[in-house]
Amino acid sequence: TVKEQTDPNVLAWITGKMTFRETPLKEVSQTLERVYDVDIQLSESSMGEEKLTANFSENSLDFVLQVVCVTFNLERHREGDTIFLSRISERE
């Protein structure tokens, strides 16, 4: 049997609606890359395993990234169309 398409965000680039249910950050990044035409780099591969549950509807990339960064205690840096996400280092 053919596996049914289970990605609820397959048309997100058209609809502007994204749904994530315990979705690994690696998959969230891939969706954001497709929807917003950017490249997202995670500073550590282990970050890609973090899971996000959230709904977005016609939100800006900045808003979505703000939610992701606050949720996982990350910081972002943008150079052109590439966005770098890294863990916020603990400082005393």
NORQUI-V545900 format. One record per residue. N is the residue number from 1. RES is the residue in one letter. OMEGA is omega in whole degrees, 0 to 359 (none if undefined). NEAR is the number of other C-alpha atoms within 8 Angstrom. Layout:
# NORQUI-V545900
n;res;omega;near
N;RES;OMEGA;NEAR
N;RES;OMEGA;NEAR
This chain:
# NORQUI-V545900
n;res;omega;near
1;T;179;2
2;V;179;3
3;K;180;4
4;E;178;4
5;Q;183;4
6;T;180;4
7;D;181;5
8;P;185;7
9;N;184;9
10;V;178;6
11;L;184;7
12;A;180;10
13;W;177;10
14;I;187;5
15;T;184;7
16;G;181;11
17;K;179;11
18;M;179;10
19;T;178;10
20;F;178;10
21;R;183;7
22;E;184;7
23;T;177;11
24;P;182;11
25;L;177;12
26;K;179;9
27;E;176;9
28;V;180;11
29;S;180;9
30;Q;178;9
31;T;180;9
32;L;178;11
33;E;182;11
34;R;185;9
35;V;187;9
36;Y;178;8
37;D;177;8
38;V;175;10
39;D;180;8
40;I;181;11
41;Q;175;8
42;L;185;10
43;S;179;9
44;E;181;7
45;S;180;7
46;S;178;6
47;M;182;10
48;G;181;11
49;E;178;9
50;E;185;10
51;K;181;8
52;L;170;12
53;T;182;9
54;A;174;7
55;N;177;8
56;F;179;10
57;S;179;7
58;E;178;7
59;N;177;8
60;S;176;6
61;L;180;8
62;D;180;6
63;F;181;8
64;V;179;10
65;L;177;8
66;Q;179;8
67;V;180;8
68;V;182;10
69;C;179;12
70;V;182;8
71;T;186;7
72;F;179;8
73;N;181;8
74;L;171;12
75;E;182;9
76;R;178;9
77;H;183;7
78;R;173;8
79;E;183;6
80;G;180;5
81;D;180;8
82;T;179;10
83;I;180;13
84;F;177;11
85;L;178;13
86;S;179;10
87;R;176;9
88;I;181;7
89;S;179;4
90;E;179;4
91;R;179;3
92;E;none;2
